[in-house]
Amino acid sequence: QVQLVESGGGLVKPGGSLRLSCAASGFTFSDYYMSWIRQAPGKGLEWVSYISSSGSTIYYADSVKGRFTISRDNAKNSLYLQMNSLRAEDTAVYYCARASYSSPRWFDPWGQGTLVTVSS
Amino acid sequence: DIQMTQSPSSVSASVGDRVTITCRASQGISSWLAWYQQKPGKAPKLLIYAASSLQSGVPSRFSGSGSGTDFTLTISSLQPEDFATYYCQQANSFPFFTFGPGTKVDIK
């Protein structure tokens, strides 16, 4: 079945870096746009970044532009998020999500999430 | 940026009740709206897309309506497994998506 599994979260100091990974299975990964979406503890959902199926087109939310880098390896069925210059406000559960094939504006499914905590 | 609001922020309801949640966009978004359900400690799940299309596998008691700036999610007969938080998401400003703040449905 379709599955997304995130990893790489943890505790990091302000100004530090972290790389998240998302392993995809059960579908043809290279056919789908993918996204990272985050949720601060007890808060709502915030879209972070979006990458086209080939990786040639990338978008970021203003809140992470210049600090985060999304990438993918279609040969490894994997999505990544390199996070640099981390701030306390980046503390959140980070979800990877697959965009719909017919209209890449909706997200289904989502991974289980990985928690990133930025604190000294 | 398109801002999304939801009302109410929380609702207490009983099994069998009809529940309606409203989502409003700060500007017209046509039908580019989705609804998600999130249970505690779990990832969001897509329920409705394009304002009124039911995602495969989602029970028919869920329905969506609206266009432009005002949208509703209706649960026709609330079931025990429906107690969760519901989020709307606008996709008009693709791919700069924004979500509503959520509506928590809990047990009366």
Interface residues (C-beta under 8 A of the other chain):
Chain A: Y33 S35 G44 L45 E46 W47 Y50 Y59 A61 Y95 S100 S103 P104 R105 W106 F107 D108 P109 W110 G111 Q112 G113
Chain B: W32 A34 Y36 K42 A43 P44 K45 L46 Y49 A50 Q55 Y87 Q89 A91 F94 P95 F96 F97 T98 F99 G100 P101 G102
